[in-house]
Amino acid sequence: MNLKRHLIARSTPAIILTASSLLATAQVVPPKTGYAPVNGLKMYYEIRGSGAPLILIHGGVVGITMFGSNLDLLAKERQVIAVELQGHGHTVDIDRPLSYEAMADDIAALMNYLKINKADVMGYSLGGGVALQMVFRHPELVGKLIVVSTPFSQDGWYPEIRGAFQHMGPSAAAGIKQSPLAKQYPNVNWEILFTKIGELQRQNYDWSTQVAAIKSPTLLVFADADAIRPEHIVKFYELLGGGKRDAGLDGSGRPTAQLAILPGLTHYKISSTPSLASVATAFLEGGISGAQ
């Protein structure tokens, strides 16, 4: 495989390799589905379970299905509202660039449509960036925050991943057209979606100041072989008050923020592993106050 083909393959992380298994995941209870009119979109959402609300935001390219069995595992303790972002899955694209800020505003509008005053929010990869913008732009709507495999600045990605973003465009979408994902979402314009994601991911950003000001109890989750540099993960935790000192025998010195490194996983597998639901549920049901 030449370098260009390798970079294009890296820009479509595990989509074709994992789509079949994710689409085949059995659901214990069929979700309630709907479309919400928000900011010019008809945003698709699925609701599972009951209890305190948890907004679940997928990563780039793949929609809700990328969470696999975690959808039902999380819904054992929560009302899980899983969304599909602009141009993804069942949510038809509109004439608007993809931006973390606009997609966060879409989630806020969805909450208003569903009459949810406050919710815990969990986002993976691109969806983690949307979740962060939710707490930056709409802090009053967010209880607890879970950020999965997401950097707070563009340089948090390994250099080869940033290189892959440079090649993410229409040609990178070619391999997905024969995949199970394309068959499930026949109305997605893959060339436009890949182009918009590439444009978004090539933008330089640094949210360190906003991260340091987050008030919501926050859990960071990464794979031990993630696409984000380990030193960046540590810096992320430090910005939230972690890694400053020993917590003490009674744990009284530990920060509000929590950090989980899940072993034996990569950036492309973490969203569907049951261990993600396990650490997320432990955090959400723990003693730190969250959504009201």
Order of alpha helices (4+ residues) and beta strands (2+ residues): alpha-alpha-beta-beta-beta-alpha-beta-alpha-beta-alpha-beta-alpha-alpha-alpha-alpha-beta-alpha-beta-alpha
